[in-house]
Amino acid sequence: MLTADEFYLIAHNDSRGKPKLHPSAAGIGLAAALLGELVLFGQVTVAAGNVTVVDRRPPADALAHTVLDQLVGESQHQSVRTWLSFLGQSAATSVAERLARAGVLRRQETRRLLRTSVSYVPVDLNAVAWPATRLRALLDRPEPPTVPDALLLGLVSAAGLTREVLWSAGPRAHHRLSVLIPALPPPLKELVAHTEAAVGAAVLRGMP
């Protein structure tokens, strides 16, 4: 699974598909994960608060291709925070659709009066619980995680989902998480920092 797919599964209820976060925070975290995928693919970089396209060749993944096309088509907008906000509006649906195409989630429509609501429910509960379980196990191992896994852990922390991963972990895992994020490559470290700030601002705006 790609970074945004695993983030989505960690950020949503195992059985009903409901978000565990404020919807704005979940959207920002997913937007950051989509940008992070493009950084990992070597197609964009993040520096000085901006997202810059460095390789316009289309990636194999259809959603990553769509996001890259948006970045190229709106190149006058480079601010990381602008893109987190913009992509965050549709990221949950986009990533859920990608997971549905992969057979991990099932799209479900519910009609009530004059409205139709769409939800995405797990096909296999073990499969959707796996990302959080896998990350928890990684933090208990002596060897360092891969860069994609370290990015995912950084975004989980930035979005306020740490307890979903570390709920049964010991002090070693908590310590390892605290040192992993500062050790990320600079573009990803900056992306995580902007994500944490944007999530904090979104939650404050959503408070009564």
ABEGO torsion letter per residue (X at the ends): XBAAAAAAAAABBAAAGBBABBAAAAAAAAAAAAAAAAAAAGABBBBGGBBBBABABBBABAAAAAAAAAAAAAAABABAAAAAAAAAAAAAAAAAAAAAAAGABBBBBBBBEABBBBBBBBABAAAAAAAAAAAAAAAABABBBBAAAAAAAAAAAAAGAAAAAAAABBAAAAAAAAAAAAABBAAAAAAAAAAAAAAAAAAAAABX
